[in-house]
């Protein structure tokens, strides 16, 4: 079929799509793409429920984790943290800390807190030993 298109001087769907995309990119700026992205996002949110977003988020996360290493996640975490800290004040962090603490306490028992306390203590102890060796 591809040969038939070439013989008839007709372009295939893939090639036509690519050319159309390139032309659109030349003719429009970032604002255009932000606007159509916003419209598409609004339409999608009207047509899908939370389960849909959880499913695509999980799939995307699995795909991303296969393609990236720990260094990638550390880098984007630092960038996100820096951006967040530039956009929010202490009150914001107090509020989300309070919410997180309340949610965690509802979902976990004392054994959980003992376990994370032990882990935190172990990490802190290793860090202090490392600091003492460097001094």
JOFENTA-V262726 format. One line per field, one symbol per residue. phi: phi as a letter, one per 40 degrees, with the letter a starting at -180 (. if undefined). psi: psi as a letter, one per 30 degrees, with the letter a starting at -180 (. if undefined). burial: b if it has 16 or more other ideal C-beta (glycine too) atoms within 10 Angstrom, else e. A space follows every 50 residues. Layout:
BEGIN
phi = ???
psi = ???
burial = ???
END
This chain:
BEGIN
phi = .cccccccfbcccccccccccccccccbbdddcccccccccccccccbbd ddcccccccccccccccbbdddcccccccccccccccbbdddcccccccc cccccccbbcddccccccccccccccccccccccc
psi = eeeeeeeghklleeeeeeeeeeeeeeflaeeeeeeeeeeeeeeeffflae eeeeeeeeeeeeeeffflaeeeeeeeeeeeeeeeffflaeeeeeeeeeee eeeeffflaeeeeeefeeeeeeeeeeeeeeeeef.
burial = eeeeeeeeeeeeeeeeeeeeeeeeeeeeeeeeeeeeeeeeeeeeeeeeee eeeeeeeeeeeeeeeeeeeeeeeeeeeeeeeeeeeeeeeeeeeeeeeeee eeeeeeeeeeeeeeeeeeeeeeeeeeeeeeeeeee
END
